[in-house]
Amino acid sequence: MADATFHGVDLGWMQAQWRDCADKAAQLKIFQDMTGKAPVEKILEAVGDPDYKGPAEPPKREYRRFTEEDDALIVRMKAEGCTNKKIGEALNRSTKAVSVRIAQMRGKGVEVPGPKRKAAPIGKDAFGQIEDILSGMLEREEELLDRLAEVRAEIAEYRKNLKTLLELSGGTDEDPV
């Protein structure tokens, strides 16, 4: 009787490897590589493990509350100009967790150094905010146009004076500027 093979791999050896392996997901990857990407179901059937459901789910993350010492370290490191990533490394937390904690602290009135996000005015919708911005820009435009008219008047006065000075000194009648 000939030895049983599966995609050119000795089935007995494959089954023994499968039984002895603690990390079945890694073993499955090796078998897929050896067998030319055979379907997972076929490999599981060949090694006699039809109940294998794939790699175990990663363990759930354990969430830790921020302590007063953590908060004090955040404030001190921010005052020193540290990034949220550096603070996260010091606290063994993610950058996102540090960012969220800083926002929570600021929401409670704690002064945390560094740039703050500008909050939208309460009770205004986006169109109201845009309207306020445009209104401010139009007012500024009017101020700038008024100043431009003043500057043009000053330039005209300087030209007039320069022309008079040139005429008195024997210069030409042409526009000097």
C-alpha contacts under 8 A as a table, 3 or more apart, distances in Angstrom:
res1	aa1	res2	aa2	distance
3	D	10	D	7.16
3	D	11	L	7.89
4	A	10	D	6.26
4	A	11	L	5.60
4	A	12	G	7.36
5	T	8	G	5.52
5	T	9	V	5.19
5	T	10	D	4.53
5	T	11	L	4.86
6	F	9	V	5.11
6	F	10	D	6.47
6	F	11	L	5.82
6	F	35	T	7.60
6	F	46	A	7.22
7	H	35	T	5.30
7	H	36	G	7.71
7	H	38	A	7.96
8	G	35	T	7.07
9	V	13	W	7.94
9	V	14	M	7.14
9	V	34	M	7.51
9	V	35	T	7.07
10	D	13	W	5.43
10	D	14	M	6.18
11	L	14	M	4.92
11	L	15	Q	6.09
11	L	46	A	7.15
11	L	47	V	7.20
12	G	15	Q	5.19
12	G	16	A	6.26
13	W	16	A	5.15
13	W	17	Q	6.16
14	M	17	Q	5.18
14	M	18	W	6.14
14	M	31	F	7.99
14	M	47	V	6.54
15	Q	18	W	4.99
15	Q	19	R	6.24
15	Q	46	A	7.71
15	Q	47	V	4.66
15	Q	48	G	7.29
16	A	19	R	5.21
16	A	20	D	6.25
17	Q	20	D	5.24
17	Q	21	C	6.06
17	Q	27	Q	7.96
18	W	21	C	5.37
18	W	24	K	7.13
18	W	27	Q	6.82
18	W	47	V	6.80
21	C	24	K	6.08
21	C	27	Q	6.80
23	D	26	A	5.59
23	D	27	Q	6.47
24	K	27	Q	4.94
24	K	28	L	5.95
24	K	54	G	7.75
24	K	55	P	7.05
25	A	28	L	5.07
25	A	29	K	6.34
25	A	54	G	6.36
25	A	55	P	5.26
26	A	29	K	5.11
26	A	30	I	6.39
27	Q	30	I	5.09
27	Q	31	F	6.22
28	L	31	F	5.08
28	L	32	Q	6.10
28	L	40	V	7.52
28	L	43	I	7.68
29	K	32	Q	5.06
29	K	33	D	6.24
30	I	33	D	5.10
30	I	34	M	6.17
31	F	34	M	4.97
31	F	35	T	5.97
31	F	43	I	7.43
32	Q	35	T	5.22
32	Q	36	G	6.04
32	Q	37	K	4.48
32	Q	38	A	5.53
32	Q	39	P	7.55
32	Q	40	V	7.46
32	Q	43	I	7.72
33	D	36	G	5.47
33	D	37	K	5.68
34	M	37	K	7.53
35	T	38	A	5.66
38	A	42	K	6.83
38	A	43	I	6.83
39	P	42	K	5.41
39	P	43	I	6.57
40	V	43	I	5.22
40	V	44	L	6.20
41	E	44	L	5.14
41	E	45	E	6.08
41	E	50	P	7.62
42	K	45	E	5.01
42	K	46	A	6.10
43	I	46	A	5.03
43	I	47	V	6.28
44	L	47	V	5.36
44	L	48	G	6.09
44	L	49	D	5.14
44	L	50	P	5.48
44	L	52	Y	7.24
45	E	48	G	5.12
45	E	49	D	6.08
45	E	50	P	5.54
46	A	49	D	7.80
49	D	52	Y	5.82
66	F	70	D	5.80
66	F	71	D	6.85
66	F	101	R	7.95
67	T	70	D	5.02
67	T	71	D	6.36
68	E	71	D	5.04
68	E	72	A	6.14
69	E	72	A	5.04
69	E	73	L	6.15
70	D	73	L	5.11
70	D	74	I	6.21
70	D	91	L	7.16
71	D	74	I	5.04
71	D	75	V	6.32
72	A	75	V	5.21
72	A	76	R	6.16
73	L	76	R	5.07
73	L	77	M	5.95
74	I	77	M	5.27
74	I	78	K	5.99
74	I	87	I	6.53
74	I	102	I	7.82
74	I	112	V	7.99
75	V	78	K	5.20
75	V	79	A	6.14
75	V	111	E	7.90
75	V	112	V	5.43
75	V	113	P	6.78
76	R	79	A	5.12
76	R	80	E	6.39
77	M	80	E	4.96
77	M	81	G	6.41
77	M	82	C	5.37
77	M	87	I	6.81
78	K	81	G	4.96
78	K	82	C	5.21
78	K	83	T	7.09
78	K	112	V	6.96
78	K	113	P	5.60
78	K	114	G	6.36
79	A	82	C	7.48
79	A	112	V	7.66
79	A	113	P	5.35
79	A	114	G	7.19
81	G	114	G	7.41
82	C	86	K	6.18
82	C	87	I	6.77
83	T	86	K	5.29
83	T	87	I	6.39
84	N	87	I	5.00
84	N	88	G	5.98
84	N	95	T	5.53
84	N	98	V	6.06
84	N	99	S	6.54
85	K	88	G	5.02
85	K	89	E	6.28
85	K	94	S	7.34
85	K	95	T	4.91
85	K	98	V	7.96
86	K	89	E	5.10
86	K	90	A	6.31
87	I	90	A	5.06
87	I	91	L	6.21
87	I	95	T	7.71
87	I	98	V	7.16
88	G	91	L	5.10
88	G	92	N	5.63
88	G	93	R	4.60
88	G	94	S	5.30
88	G	95	T	5.29
88	G	97	A	7.64
88	G	98	V	6.01
89	E	92	N	4.91
89	E	93	R	6.25
89	E	94	S	7.46
90	A	93	R	7.79
93	R	97	A	6.40
93	R	98	V	7.08
94	S	97	A	5.16
94	S	98	V	6.52
95	T	98	V	5.18
95	T	99	S	6.24
96	K	99	S	5.05
96	K	100	V	6.13
97	A	100	V	5.19
97	A	101	R	6.11
98	V	101	R	5.05
98	V	102	I	6.15
99	S	102	I	5.20
99	S	103	A	6.32
100	V	103	A	5.13
100	V	104	Q	6.21
101	R	104	Q	4.97
101	R	105	M	6.09
102	I	105	M	5.05
102	I	106	R	6.16
102	I	112	V	7.08
103	A	106	R	5.17
103	A	107	G	6.09
104	Q	107	G	4.98
104	Q	108	K	6.38
105	M	108	K	5.14
105	M	109	G	6.54
105	M	110	V	5.26
105	M	111	E	7.75
105	M	112	V	7.51
106	R	109	G	5.00
106	R	110	V	4.96
106	R	111	E	6.22
106	R	112	V	6.57
107	G	110	V	7.32
120	A	124	K	7.66
121	P	124	K	5.92
124	K	128	G	5.76
124	K	129	Q	6.57
125	D	128	G	5.30
125	D	129	Q	6.45
126	A	129	Q	5.12
126	A	130	I	6.25
127	F	130	I	5.03
127	F	131	E	6.03
128	G	131	E	5.02
128	G	132	D	6.25
129	Q	132	D	5.12
129	Q	133	I	6.29
130	I	133	I	5.07
130	I	134	L	6.14
131	E	134	L	5.19
131	E	135	S	6.02
132	D	135	S	5.10
132	D	136	G	6.20
133	I	136	G	5.17
133	I	137	M	6.26
134	L	137	M	4.95
134	L	138	L	6.15
135	S	138	L	5.15
135	S	139	E	6.30
136	G	139	E	5.18
136	G	140	R	6.23
137	M	140	R	5.05
137	M	141	E	6.07
138	L	141	E	4.93
138	L	142	E	6.28
139	E	142	E	5.18
139	E	143	E	6.38
140	R	143	E	5.04
140	R	144	L	6.18
141	E	144	L	5.07
141	E	145	L	6.13
142	E	145	L	5.10
142	E	146	D	6.18
143	E	146	D	5.19
143	E	147	R	6.25
144	L	147	R	5.04
144	L	148	L	6.05
145	L	148	L	4.93
145	L	149	A	6.26
146	D	149	A	5.19
146	D	150	E	6.43
147	R	150	E	5.02
147	R	151	V	6.24
148	L	151	V	5.07
148	L	152	R	6.15
149	A	152	R	5.10
149	A	153	A	6.21
150	E	153	A	5.11
150	E	154	E	6.27
151	V	154	E	5.02
151	V	155	I	6.19
152	R	155	I	5.05
152	R	156	A	6.19
153	A	156	A	5.10
153	A	157	E	6.25
154	E	157	E	5.06
154	E	158	Y	6.22
155	I	158	Y	5.03
155	I	159	R	6.17
156	A	159	R	5.11
156	A	160	K	6.19
157	E	160	K	5.09
157	E	161	N	6.22
158	Y	161	N	5.11
158	Y	162	L	6.00
159	R	162	L	5.01
159	R	163	K	6.02
159	R	176	P	7.60
159	R	177	V	7.35
160	K	163	K	5.16
160	K	164	T	6.29
161	N	164	T	5.09
161	N	165	L	6.21
162	L	165	L	5.03
162	L	166	L	6.13
162	L	176	P	7.57
163	K	166	L	5.11
163	K	167	E	6.20
163	K	173	D	7.34
163	K	175	D	7.08
163	K	176	P	6.83
164	T	167	E	5.16
164	T	168	L	6.26
165	L	168	L	5.12
165	L	169	S	6.15
166	L	169	S	5.10
166	L	170	G	6.11
166	L	171	G	4.60
166	L	172	T	6.74
166	L	173	D	7.75
167	E	170	G	5.20
167	E	171	G	5.26
167	E	172	T	6.59
167	E	173	D	6.69
168	L	171	G	7.36
